[in-house]
């Protein structure tokens, strides 16, 4: 009943039916903890819940603002995270990055991890929750994003296992790490007019765009300095954009990194690059 009513609202405003159903299911789940099976078993929304759902979907249709920003919540690897206009909405591609970092972390005793450009904090928080041995430091240039990450850390009760602080890349970083992970901005600003309106108009520019033509300036900055902040045999782990793996691997090679590998996403696109700091010669 609810689904057909709201789907019709979406369709009349140019949305795809599959997207509409996905967003309705998302709101029912993240706000009311209702699953499809609940309605099959006869569960019904209260009048208050129905009006709340109607208000959210009306705003989504009218403004095109992402449903996650409207609700103030998103899911990342099955966990709920607070989001707002100052942070990127966690994406499935970043789940691939976290999965690969977890694999690396489980080979290390008490791994110390640095996350650069933490945004919502979904990367270090998920790592800490999935591997109790992990200690993570998270940095972001945006003070507003730091506040969001701290709120999420409190939400997930990660305590002193995650240290979150303001830093422009390595500027305020003083320690060395087993793993440095980053999902930096990687979209050339010249591509902004061609992006979906949900991304172009609502995601923070500071988390999306670079000033170079290839979208690789932040990878270059991190790779240039990371050696000073990695422990022996430490690893660099990046989420990357489309057609960037070749340039990033070349940069890593030039800086002496070894065991460089790429991991593809479900579209068979290179999405993650991992490289290891070369063992120091004695």
C-alpha positions in Angstrom: 0.0 0.0 0.0 2.6 2.5 1.1 5.1 1.5 -1.6 2.7 1.9 -4.5 1.5 5.3 -3.3 5.0 6.7 -2.9 6.4 5.1 -5.9 3.8 6.8 -8.0 4.9 10.1 -6.5 8.5 9.3 -7.6 7.5 8.2 -11.1 5.4 11.4 -11.7 8.6 13.4 -11.0 10.9 11.6 -13.3 12.5 9.1 -11.0 13.3 5.5 -11.9 11.0 2.9 -10.3 13.9 0.8 -9.0 15.5 3.9 -7.4 12.2 4.9 -5.9 11.6 1.5 -4.3 15.2 1.4 -3.0 14.8 4.8 -1.4 11.5 4.0 0.2 12.9 0.8 1.6 15.9 2.8 2.9 13.8 5.3 4.8 11.6 2.6 6.3 14.7 0.7 7.5 16.9 3.5 8.7 14.2 5.6 10.4 11.6 3.0 11.6 13.6 -0.2 11.4 10.9 -1.7 9.2 11.9 -4.4 6.6 9.8 -5.6 3.7 8.9 -8.8 5.6 7.3 -6.7 8.3 4.7 -5.5 5.9 4.2 -9.0 4.5 3.4 -10.1 8.0 0.8 -7.3 8.3 2.7 -4.5 10.0 1.4 -1.0 9.3 2.8 2.5 9.7 1.3 4.7 12.3 -0.3 7.9 11.2 2.7 9.8 12.5 5.2 7.5 10.7 3.2 7.8 7.5 3.3 11.6 7.6 7.0 11.6 8.4 7.7 9.3 5.5 5.5 11.5 3.2 7.4 14.7 4.3 10.8 13.1 3.6 9.8 11.8 0.2 8.2 15.1 -0.8 11.4 16.9 0.1 13.4 14.4 -1.9 11.2 14.8 -5.0 11.1 18.6 -4.7 14.7 19.4 -4.0 16.6 16.3 -5.4 18.6 16.4 -2.2 20.0 12.9 -1.4 17.7 10.9 0.8 20.6 10.2 3.2 21.1 14.0 3.8 17.4 14.5 4.3 17.2 11.7 6.9 20.7 12.5 8.3 21.7 8.9 8.1 23.3 6.4 5.9 24.4 2.8 6.0 28.0 1.6 5.6 28.7 -2.1 5.7 25.5 -2.7 7.5 26.0 0.0 10.2 24.2 3.3 10.6 26.2 6.6 10.3 25.2 10.2 10.8 25.7 12.4 7.7 25.1 16.0 6.7 26.0 18.5 4.0 29.6 18.7 5.2 30.5 15.1 4.5 30.4 12.7 1.6 27.6 10.0 1.8 29.4 6.7 2.3 29.5 4.7 -0.9 29.7 1.0 -1.7 33.0 1.5 -3.5 34.5 2.6 -0.1 33.3 -0.7 1.4 35.7 -2.4 -1.0 38.6 -0.3 0.4 37.7 -1.1 4.0 37.4 -4.8 3.2 40.9 -4.8 1.7 42.4 -2.8 4.6 40.8 -5.3 7.1 42.6 -8.1 5.3 45.9 -6.4 5.7 45.2 -5.4 9.4 44.6 -9.0 10.4 48.2 -9.9 9.5 49.5 -7.3 12.0 49.6 -7.3 15.8 48.0 -4.1 17.2 47.9 -2.3 13.8 48.1 1.5 13.9 46.1 3.0 11.0 45.9 6.6 9.7 42.8 7.6 7.6 43.3 10.8 5.6 40.2 12.8 4.7 38.0 10.9 7.1 34.7 12.6 6.4 32.0 10.8 8.4 34.6 8.6 10.0 33.0 5.5 8.4 36.4 4.0 7.4 38.3 4.1 10.8 35.2 3.3 12.8 34.3 0.3 10.7 37.9 -0.9 10.8 38.0 -0.6 14.6 34.6 -2.4 15.0 35.6 -5.2 12.7 39.1 -5.7 14.2 39.4 -5.1 17.9 43.2 -4.9 17.6 43.1 -1.7 15.5 44.0 1.7 16.8 43.1 4.4 14.2 43.9 8.1 13.8 41.6 10.1 11.5 42.3 13.5 10.0 40.4 15.9 7.8 40.9 19.5 6.7 37.2 20.3 7.4 36.4 21.1 11.0 32.7 20.4 10.2 33.6 16.9 9.0 35.7 16.3 12.1 32.5 17.1 14.2 30.6 14.5 12.2 33.3 11.9 12.6 33.4 12.5 16.3 29.6 12.1 16.5 29.8 8.8 14.7 32.6 7.6 16.9 30.5 8.3 20.0 27.5 6.6 18.3 29.5 3.5 17.8 31.3 3.7 21.1 34.8 3.4 19.7 36.2 5.4 22.7 40.0 6.0 22.7 40.6 3.5 20.0 40.0 6.3 17.4 41.7 9.7 17.6 40.1 12.3 15.3 41.8 15.6 14.6 42.1 18.4 12.2 44.9 18.3 9.7 45.7 19.2 6.1 47.0 15.8 5.0 50.1 15.2 7.2 50.4 18.7 8.5 49.5 17.8 12.1 50.5 14.1 12.0 53.4 13.1 14.2 53.4 9.3 14.4 54.2 6.4 12.0 51.6 3.8 10.9 51.3 0.3 9.7 48.7 1.4 7.2 47.7 4.7 5.7 44.3 4.7 4.0 42.6 7.4 2.1 39.6 8.1 -0.1 40.7 11.6 -1.2 39.0 14.0 -3.7 39.6 12.6 -7.1 37.2 14.3 -9.6 38.7 17.1 -11.7 36.7 20.2 -11.1 36.2 20.6 -14.9 33.9 17.6 -14.7 31.5 19.2 -12.2 28.9 20.3 -14.7 28.5 16.7 -15.9 27.8 15.1 -12.6 24.5 14.0 -11.3 22.7 16.9 -9.5 22.6 14.9 -6.3 26.4 14.9 -6.2 27.1 18.3 -7.9 24.6 20.3 -5.9 24.7 18.7 -2.4 28.0 16.9 -1.8 30.8 19.2 -0.4 33.1 20.4 -3.1 36.1 20.0 -0.8 35.5 16.3 -0.6 35.0 15.8 -4.3 37.1 18.0 -6.5 40.7 18.5 -7.6 42.3 21.3 -9.6 44.3 19.1 -11.9 43.1 17.6 -15.1 43.4 13.9 -14.0 42.1 14.1 -10.5 45.3 12.7 -9.0 46.8 15.7 -7.2 46.0 14.4 -3.7 47.4 11.0 -4.4 50.6 12.6 -5.5 50.7 14.7 -2.3 50.1 11.7 -0.1 52.5 9.5 -1.9 55.3 12.1 -1.8 55.1 12.3 2.0 53.8 9.0 3.1 57.1 7.3 3.4 57.9 9.5 6.4 54.8 8.3 8.2 54.8 4.6 7.4 56.5 2.0 9.6 58.8 -0.5 7.9 56.8 -2.7 5.5 53.8 -0.4 6.0 51.1 -0.1 3.3 49.3 2.6 1.4 45.7 1.9 0.5 43.6 4.2 -1.8 40.2 4.3 -3.2 40.6 5.7 -6.8 38.5 7.1 -9.6 38.0 5.7 -13.1 41.1 5.6 -15.3 43.4 6.7 -12.5 45.1 3.4 -11.6 47.9 3.6 -14.2 49.0 7.1 -13.1 48.8 6.2 -9.4 50.8 3.0 -9.9 53.4 4.9 -11.8 53.8 7.4 -8.9 54.1 4.6 -6.4 56.7 2.9 -8.5 58.8 6.0 -8.8 58.7 6.4 -5.0 60.0 2.9 -4.5 56.8 1.1 -3.4 56.5 -2.6 -4.0 53.8 -5.2 -4.2 51.5 -2.8 -5.9 48.1 -4.2 -6.7 44.6 -3.1 -7.8 41.2 -4.4 -6.8 38.2 -4.0 -9.0 34.6 -3.1 -8.2 31.5 -4.9 -9.3 31.7 -3.0 -12.7 35.1 -4.4 -13.3 36.7 -1.0 -12.8 39.9 -0.5 -10.8 38.7 0.9 -7.6 41.4 0.3 -4.9 45.2 0.5 -5.1 47.4 -1.0 -2.4 51.2 -0.7 -2.2 53.9 -1.6 0.3 56.7 0.5 1.6 60.0 -1.1 0.5 62.0 -2.8 3.2 64.8 -0.6 4.2 68.3 -1.8 3.2 70.8 -2.3 6.1 
